[in-house]
């Protein structure tokens, strides 16, 4: 089974930046997976944030984060990153990384999930 472990969350002020990392192990070769980032707050559905496919240059972003967040991957390190700039209070959530062998933005399409990392944006 593939395993995913996120890190990099924490407390930030509005306008600050954070960089999340997710390290994968097991499963098929990391380069075969589309990797996604999702976020969730209590009582709400899990929300798509960004995704990057195994094909170089194929990235996808939710409208709410477009222009502020950047997803990238380093296949040699089996790691996907989410650079978050210009953070807003509404970005506060638990952030999860996920993996799928397809190309998708809906959480139900993803097969493997990390444990999540908390991001809190507050003044």
C-alpha positions in Angstrom: 0.0 0.0 0.0 1.1 3.5 -0.7 1.7 5.7 2.3 1.7 9.5 2.4 3.0 11.8 5.1 2.4 15.5 5.1 4.4 18.2 7.0 4.9 21.9 7.0 1.6 23.2 8.4 1.5 25.7 11.2 0.3 29.1 12.3 0.6 32.0 9.8 -0.6 35.6 9.6 -2.6 36.9 6.7 -0.2 37.6 3.8 2.4 35.1 5.0 3.7 32.0 3.2 3.9 28.4 4.1 5.2 25.4 2.2 3.7 22.0 2.7 5.5 18.7 1.8 4.2 15.2 1.3 6.5 12.2 1.1 5.2 9.0 -0.5 6.4 5.4 0.0 5.2 2.0 -1.2 2.8 1.4 -4.0 3.8 1.8 -7.6 6.6 4.1 -8.7 5.8 7.7 -7.5 6.1 9.1 -11.0 3.1 7.1 -12.1 0.7 8.9 -9.8 -1.2 12.1 -10.1 -0.8 13.9 -6.7 -3.4 16.2 -5.2 -3.8 18.5 -2.3 -7.2 18.9 -0.6 -8.3 20.8 2.5 -11.1 20.3 5.0 -12.7 22.2 7.9 -15.0 20.6 10.5 -18.5 20.0 9.2 -17.6 20.7 5.6 -16.8 18.5 2.6 -13.2 17.9 1.6 -12.3 20.6 -1.0 -9.9 20.3 -3.9 -6.9 22.6 -3.8 -4.4 21.6 -6.5 -3.1 18.6 -8.4 -0.1 17.7 -10.6 -0.1 14.7 -12.9 2.8 12.4 -13.8 3.1 14.3 -17.1 5.4 17.3 -16.7 3.5 20.6 -16.8 0.1 19.2 -16.1 -1.2 21.2 -13.1 -4.7 22.1 -11.8 -5.8 24.6 -9.3 -9.0 25.5 -7.5 -10.2 29.0 -8.4 -9.9 30.1 -4.7 -6.1 29.5 -4.7 -5.1 30.2 -8.3 -2.3 32.7 -8.4 -1.4 32.2 -4.8 -0.6 28.5 -4.4 1.8 26.5 -6.5 2.0 22.7 -6.6 5.2 20.9 -7.6 6.7 17.5 -7.4 10.2 16.0 -7.1 10.0 12.4 -8.4 13.5 11.6 -7.3 12.4 12.3 -3.7 8.9 10.9 -4.1 7.7 14.2 -2.7 4.9 16.7 -3.7 4.9 20.3 -2.4 2.4 23.0 -2.0 3.8 26.5 -1.8 1.2 28.8 -0.3 1.6 32.5 -0.7 -0.6 35.5 0.3 -2.4 33.4 2.8 -5.9 34.4 3.9 -7.9 33.4 7.0 -10.2 31.4 4.7 -7.3 29.1 3.9 -7.4 27.8 7.4 -8.0 24.0 7.2 -6.5 20.6 7.6 -4.5 20.0 4.4 -4.2 16.5 2.9 -2.2 15.1 0.1 -3.6 12.2 -2.0 -2.6 10.0 -4.9 -4.4 8.5 -7.8 -3.3 6.6 -11.0 -5.8 8.7 -13.0 -6.1 12.5 -13.5 -8.8 14.0 -11.3 -9.8 16.8 -9.0 -12.6 15.1 -7.1 -11.6 13.6 -3.7 -13.5 10.4 -4.4 -11.2 9.6 -7.3 -8.2 9.5 -5.1 -7.0 6.2 -3.6 -4.4 7.1 -1.0 -4.4 9.8 1.6 -2.1 11.3 4.1 -3.0 12.0 7.7 -3.3 15.8 7.2 -1.4 18.8 8.5 -3.1 21.8 10.1 -2.8 25.2 8.6 -4.1 28.2 10.6 -4.1 31.7 9.2 -5.0 34.3 11.8 -3.9 37.8 12.9 
